[in-house]
Amino acid sequence: MKFIDFFSGIGGFHSGLELAGMECVGWCEFDKFAQASYRAIYDTTNLWFGDDVTKVKGSELSSADLWTFGFPCQDVSIAGKQKGLKKGTRSGLFYEIMRLLDERKENKPKWLVCENVKNLLSIDGGGGFLNVVSEMAERGYSVEWKVYNSKNYGVPQNRERVYIVGYYGERCASGLLPIKRENTATLEQIIGGSQGMRVYNLNTISCTLSSQGGGMGAKTGLYKIKSDVQSLGNTTAYKNENTVLATGISRTLTATDYKHVPKVALDNNHIKVMPILTPDRLEKRQNGRRVKSEGEPSFTLTSSDNLGVLIDNQCIKIRKLTPRECWRLQGFTDEQFDKAAAINSNSQLYKQAGNAVTVNVVTEIGKHIMNIENGN
């Protein structure tokens, strides 16, 4: 089977469907950084390419058995402005795929595979999802949908996404989508608060990766890692002047916490946050950086900086995920990551992972479609 990869990002559909035995014959992606990663990861030499779906004509597309399109979720996601699935919005680019189907006339693909956030089911009181299904049905497709969680498919990430499959003609007796797997692993939250300030147990599963958001852990969450730091007691203040403290459970970490060194007493009702520094390296940069004394400019904290949190006066180390870990959580190989990392910044790598579809889930769906095509 041959497929075209619309809204391709870094190619989660490409990788997943290739693993299922399919062949990519074309792709379309607007973001120049995602384009760079895609070209680095895959051999695109002989593939049809379009950079702007609104300018693509149906007549120029390569013949394909299947189209994939994880259309933009910004206007559908609960993290966005929820403008809904309307023409003129980014999520409204879904209608461009419908336009291309109309222009293909009798040469439509036999299969459509669409992915988006779970909130697509409820946006506009369910009207947005109804529009998606109705638009596909009006063009002759039998439609089936299911919500899949990535944690059930070999990656430790809690990521629920709705997958919608269309089959041109009458519905297949075996069903268009595979039966959902189940995994009892749960996401364990140690510290609550707003997105990006929460701390999770690294020994369970990760929170859903995001392509947006500022703050230390907004894209990945923050995770407890092993620490041998002893309790600091419950009556005295933490005296280290090179340590950054922040009080208040609701703001465990902020982008500016590291700039201030307030003097606060420790008690069981507050959480304090601080970078973890090697004791004998306080006067020097550590891994290229250190936290300076009060009143001096601070170095920027990065994804590799370990920080500490005091919970009931017990210090634990926390950190956010690295870009490589985020790509692994989406089912990409280290070899694929290394190719993209050679030409993109960490910021773009985080964004690309958050926007991607999970390769493992796509592979499962692709294998099911291949079984149907092979009469199994």
C-alpha positions as CSV (number, residue, x, y, z in Angstrom):
1,M,0.0,0.0,0.0
2,K,1.1,3.6,-0.8
3,F,0.3,6.6,1.4
4,I,0.6,10.4,1.4
5,D,1.5,12.1,4.7
6,F,-0.3,15.4,5.1
7,F,0.5,17.7,8.1
8,S,3.4,15.4,8.4
9,G,5.4,17.1,11.1
10,I,8.4,14.8,11.8
11,G,6.8,11.8,10.3
12,G,5.1,9.8,13.0
13,F,2.7,8.4,10.4
14,H,5.6,7.9,8.0
15,S,7.6,5.8,10.5
16,G,4.5,3.9,11.8
17,L,3.1,2.9,8.4
18,E,6.5,1.9,7.0
19,L,6.9,-0.4,10.0
20,A,3.5,-1.8,9.0
21,G,4.7,-2.6,5.5
22,M,3.5,0.5,3.6
23,E,5.3,2.9,1.3
24,C,5.3,6.7,1.5
25,V,4.9,8.5,-1.9
26,G,4.4,12.0,-0.8
27,W,4.2,14.5,2.1
28,C,3.1,18.0,3.0
29,E,4.3,20.2,5.8
30,F,4.3,23.9,6.3
31,D,6.8,24.4,9.2
32,K,10.4,24.8,7.9
33,F,12.0,23.2,11.0
34,A,9.8,20.1,10.8
35,Q,10.6,19.9,7.1
36,A,14.3,19.9,7.9
37,S,13.8,17.1,10.4
38,Y,11.7,15.1,8.0
39,R,14.3,15.4,5.2
40,A,17.0,14.4,7.6
41,I,15.2,11.3,8.8
42,Y,13.7,10.0,5.6
43,D,14.8,9.6,2.0
44,T,12.5,12.2,0.3
45,T,14.3,12.3,-3.0
46,N,11.5,10.8,-5.1
47,L,8.5,11.8,-3.0
48,W,5.9,14.4,-4.0
49,F,6.1,17.4,-1.7
50,G,3.8,20.3,-0.8
51,D,4.6,23.0,1.8
52,D,1.2,24.7,1.9
53,V,-1.9,22.5,1.8
54,T,-4.0,25.5,0.9
55,K,-2.1,25.8,-2.4
56,V,-2.0,22.1,-3.3
57,K,-4.2,20.9,-6.2
58,G,-5.7,17.5,-6.2
59,S,-4.5,16.9,-9.8
60,E,-0.8,17.2,-8.7
61,L,-1.0,14.5,-6.0
62,S,0.7,11.1,-6.5
63,S,-1.7,8.2,-6.6
64,A,-2.0,6.6,-3.1
65,D,-4.1,4.0,-1.4
66,L,-4.2,5.9,1.9
67,W,-4.0,9.5,3.1
68,T,-2.9,10.4,6.7
69,F,-3.6,13.8,8.2
70,G,-3.1,14.8,11.8
71,F,-4.5,18.2,11.2
72,P,-3.6,21.1,13.6
73,C,-5.2,20.8,17.0
74,Q,-4.6,24.4,18.3
75,D,-8.3,25.4,18.0
76,V,-9.5,22.1,19.3
77,S,-7.2,21.4,22.2
78,I,-8.2,22.3,25.8
79,A,-4.8,24.1,26.0
80,G,-5.7,26.4,23.1
81,K,-8.3,29.1,22.6
82,Q,-10.9,26.5,21.4
83,K,-12.2,28.4,18.4
84,G,-13.4,25.1,17.1
85,L,-13.3,23.4,13.8
86,K,-14.2,26.3,11.6
87,K,-12.9,27.4,8.2
88,G,-10.2,30.1,8.6
89,T,-8.8,28.6,11.8
90,R,-5.7,26.4,11.9
91,S,-7.7,23.4,12.8
92,G,-10.1,24.3,10.0
93,L,-7.3,23.1,7.6
94,F,-9.2,19.8,7.9
95,Y,-11.5,21.2,5.2
96,E,-8.5,21.5,2.8
97,I,-8.2,17.7,2.8
98,M,-11.9,17.5,2.0
99,R,-11.3,19.9,-0.9
100,L,-8.5,17.7,-2.2
101,L,-10.7,14.7,-2.0
102,D,-13.3,16.5,-4.1
103,E,-10.7,17.5,-6.7
104,R,-9.5,13.8,-6.9
105,K,-13.1,12.9,-8.0
106,E,-12.9,9.2,-8.9
107,N,-9.3,8.8,-7.8
108,K,-9.8,9.2,-4.1
109,P,-7.7,7.1,-1.8
110,K,-9.3,4.0,-0.5
111,W,-8.3,4.8,3.1
112,L,-8.2,7.9,5.3
113,V,-6.5,8.0,8.7
114,C,-7.0,11.1,10.8
115,E,-5.6,11.9,14.3
116,N,-6.3,14.7,16.8
117,V,-6.7,15.5,20.4
118,K,-9.4,13.8,22.5
119,N,-11.2,17.1,22.9
120,L,-12.2,17.0,19.3
121,L,-15.0,14.7,20.5
122,S,-16.5,17.5,22.6
123,I,-15.5,20.8,21.0
124,D,-18.6,22.9,20.1
125,G,-20.8,20.6,22.0
126,G,-19.7,17.7,19.8
127,G,-20.4,19.7,16.6
128,G,-16.8,19.7,15.5
129,F,-16.5,16.0,15.6
130,L,-19.8,15.6,13.8
131,N,-18.6,17.8,11.1
132,V,-15.4,15.6,10.6
133,V,-17.4,12.4,10.4
134,S,-20.1,13.9,8.2
135,E,-17.7,15.5,5.8
136,M,-15.9,12.2,5.3
137,A,-19.2,10.3,5.0
138,E,-20.5,12.7,2.3
139,R,-17.5,11.8,0.2
140,G,-18.3,8.1,0.3
141,Y,-16.3,6.9,3.3
142,S,-17.5,4.5,6.0
143,V,-16.1,5.9,9.2
144,E,-15.0,4.5,12.5
145,W,-13.2,6.2,15.4
146,K,-11.5,5.2,18.7
147,V,-9.5,6.9,21.4
148,Y,-6.1,5.2,21.9
149,N,-3.7,5.9,24.8
150,S,0.0,5.7,23.9
151,K,0.8,4.1,27.2
152,N,-0.9,0.9,26.0
153,Y,1.5,0.5,23.0
154,G,5.0,0.2,24.4
155,V,5.8,3.8,25.3
156,P,5.4,5.1,28.9
157,Q,3.5,8.2,28.0
158,N,-0.1,9.0,29.0
159,R,-1.3,10.4,25.7
160,E,-4.9,10.0,24.6
161,R,-5.7,10.8,21.0
162,V,-8.7,10.1,18.8
163,Y,-8.0,8.2,15.6
164,I,-10.6,8.3,12.8
165,V,-10.4,5.9,9.9
166,G,-12.4,6.2,6.7
167,Y,-12.9,3.4,4.1
168,Y,-14.1,4.2,0.7
169,G,-17.2,2.1,0.3
170,E,-19.1,-0.2,2.6
171,R,-17.8,-0.8,6.1
172,C,-15.5,-3.8,6.5
173,A,-17.0,-6.7,8.5
174,S,-13.9,-6.9,10.7
175,G,-13.9,-3.2,11.7
176,L,-11.7,-0.4,10.5
177,L,-9.7,0.0,13.6
178,P,-7.9,-2.6,15.9
179,I,-9.2,-3.5,19.3
180,K,-7.8,-1.2,22.0
181,R,-5.1,-2.5,24.3
182,E,-5.2,-1.9,28.0
183,N,-2.4,-1.0,30.4
184,T,-3.0,-0.6,34.1
185,A,0.0,1.8,34.6
186,T,-1.1,5.2,35.9
187,L,0.4,8.7,36.0
188,E,1.5,9.4,39.6
189,Q,1.5,13.1,40.5
190,I,3.7,14.0,43.5
191,I,3.1,17.8,43.4
192,G,0.1,19.5,41.8
193,G,-0.3,23.0,40.5
194,S,-0.6,24.5,37.0
195,Q,0.8,22.8,33.9
196,G,4.6,22.9,33.9
197,M,4.9,23.2,37.7
198,R,3.6,19.7,38.5
199,V,6.0,16.9,39.6
200,Y,5.5,13.3,38.6
201,N,7.1,10.0,39.6
202,L,9.5,9.0,36.9
203,N,9.0,5.3,37.7
204,T,5.5,5.2,36.3
205,I,4.5,6.9,33.0
206,S,5.1,10.4,31.7
207,C,2.4,13.1,31.3
208,T,1.3,14.0,27.8
209,L,4.0,15.8,25.8
210,S,3.1,19.3,24.7
211,S,4.4,21.4,21.8
212,Q,3.4,24.7,23.6
213,G,3.9,26.4,27.0
214,G,6.6,28.2,28.8
215,G,8.1,27.5,32.2
216,M,10.5,24.8,33.3
217,G,8.3,21.7,32.7
218,A,5.4,22.9,30.6
219,K,6.3,20.8,27.5
220,T,7.3,17.6,29.4
221,G,6.3,17.8,33.1
222,L,8.9,17.6,35.9
223,Y,10.0,14.2,37.3
224,K,11.4,13.0,40.6
225,I,14.8,11.3,40.2
226,K,16.9,9.5,42.8
227,S,18.5,11.6,45.5
228,D,20.7,10.9,48.5
229,V,20.2,14.4,50.0
230,Q,19.3,14.1,53.7
231,S,16.5,15.9,55.4
232,L,17.1,19.5,56.2
233,G,15.1,19.6,59.5
234,N,11.9,21.4,60.2
235,T,12.9,24.5,62.2
236,T,15.8,26.2,60.5
237,A,16.1,28.2,57.3
238,Y,18.2,26.8,54.5
239,K,21.4,28.9,54.8
240,N,23.1,28.4,51.4
241,E,23.2,31.8,49.8
242,N,23.8,30.2,46.4
243,T,20.6,28.3,46.6
244,V,17.4,29.6,45.0
245,L,14.3,29.2,47.1
246,A,10.6,29.5,46.1
247,T,7.7,29.2,48.4
248,G,4.1,28.2,47.7
249,I,2.7,24.9,46.4
250,S,0.7,26.6,43.6
251,R,4.0,27.9,42.1
252,T,6.5,25.2,42.6
253,L,8.6,26.5,39.7
254,T,8.4,29.6,37.6
255,A,10.6,31.1,34.9
256,T,12.0,33.7,37.4
257,D,12.4,31.7,40.6
258,Y,16.1,31.3,40.0
259,K,16.6,35.1,40.1
260,H,15.7,35.5,43.7
261,V,17.1,34.3,47.1
262,P,14.4,35.1,49.7
263,K,15.1,34.1,53.2
264,V,12.3,31.8,54.4
265,A,11.8,29.4,57.2
266,L,11.1,25.8,56.4
267,D,7.9,24.1,57.6
268,N,5.7,21.3,56.5
269,N,3.2,23.5,54.8
270,H,5.4,24.9,52.0
271,I,7.4,23.6,49.1
272,K,10.8,25.1,48.4
273,V,12.6,24.7,45.0
274,M,16.3,25.0,44.4
275,P,19.0,24.0,41.9
276,I,21.1,21.1,43.1
277,L,24.7,22.1,43.2
278,T,27.8,20.0,43.9
279,P,29.0,21.4,47.3
280,D,32.6,21.9,46.2
281,R,31.7,23.7,42.9
282,L,29.7,26.6,44.3
283,E,32.1,29.2,43.1
284,K,32.5,27.8,39.6
285,R,30.3,27.0,36.7
286,Q,28.9,23.5,36.9
287,N,28.3,21.8,33.6
288,G,28.7,25.3,32.1
289,R,26.6,27.2,34.6
290,R,26.1,28.0,38.3
291,V,23.7,30.1,40.3
292,K,25.3,33.4,41.3
293,S,24.9,35.3,44.6
294,E,21.9,37.4,45.3
295,G,22.0,40.6,43.2
296,E,24.1,39.1,40.4
297,P,22.7,38.1,37.0
298,S,21.8,34.4,36.9
299,F,22.6,31.9,34.2
300,T,19.7,30.4,32.3
301,L,18.5,27.0,33.6
302,T,18.3,24.3,30.9
303,S,16.7,20.9,30.5
304,S,19.9,19.3,31.9
305,D,19.8,21.2,35.1
306,N,18.8,19.2,38.2
307,L,16.7,20.9,40.7
308,G,15.5,20.0,44.2
309,V,12.1,20.1,45.9
310,L,11.5,20.1,49.6
311,I,8.5,18.0,50.5
312,D,7.9,17.8,54.2
313,N,11.5,19.0,54.6
314,Q,12.9,16.1,52.6
315,C,14.8,17.2,49.5
316,I,14.3,15.3,46.3
317,K,15.8,16.0,42.9
318,I,13.6,16.8,40.0
319,R,14.1,17.5,36.3
320,K,12.2,17.8,33.0
321,L,12.7,15.3,30.2
322,T,15.4,15.8,27.6
323,P,14.5,16.2,23.9
324,R,15.8,12.7,23.2
325,E,13.6,11.2,25.9
326,C,10.6,13.0,24.4
327,W,11.3,11.5,21.0
328,R,11.6,8.1,22.6
329,L,8.2,8.6,24.2
330,Q,6.8,9.1,20.8
331,G,8.3,5.9,19.5
332,F,11.1,7.4,17.4
333,T,14.6,5.8,17.4
334,D,17.7,7.4,18.7
335,E,19.1,7.3,15.2
336,Q,16.2,9.3,13.9
337,F,16.5,11.8,16.8
338,D,20.3,12.2,16.2
339,K,19.6,13.2,12.6
340,A,17.1,15.8,13.6
341,A,19.1,17.1,16.5
342,A,22.1,17.7,14.2
343,I,20.1,20.5,12.4
344,N,17.5,21.7,15.0
345,S,17.6,23.5,18.4
346,N,16.3,21.9,21.5
347,S,13.3,24.2,21.5
348,Q,12.3,22.9,18.0
349,L,13.0,19.3,19.0
350,Y,10.6,19.6,22.0
351,K,8.0,21.2,19.8
352,Q,8.3,18.5,17.2
353,A,7.9,15.7,19.7
354,G,4.9,17.3,21.2
355,N,3.2,17.7,17.8
356,A,4.0,14.2,16.6
357,V,1.8,11.2,16.6
358,T,3.0,8.1,18.5
359,V,4.7,5.8,16.0
360,N,3.7,2.6,17.9
361,V,0.0,3.5,17.8
362,V,0.2,4.2,14.1
363,T,2.0,0.9,13.5
364,E,-0.8,-1.0,15.2
365,I,-3.4,0.7,13.1
366,G,-1.4,0.3,9.9
367,K,-1.0,-3.5,10.5
368,H,-4.7,-3.8,11.0
369,I,-5.4,-2.1,7.7
370,M,-2.8,-4.3,5.9
371,N,-4.5,-7.4,7.3
372,I,-7.9,-6.2,5.9
373,E,-6.3,-5.5,2.5
374,N,-4.7,-9.0,2.6
375,G,-8.0,-10.6,3.5
376,N,-6.8,-11.7,6.9
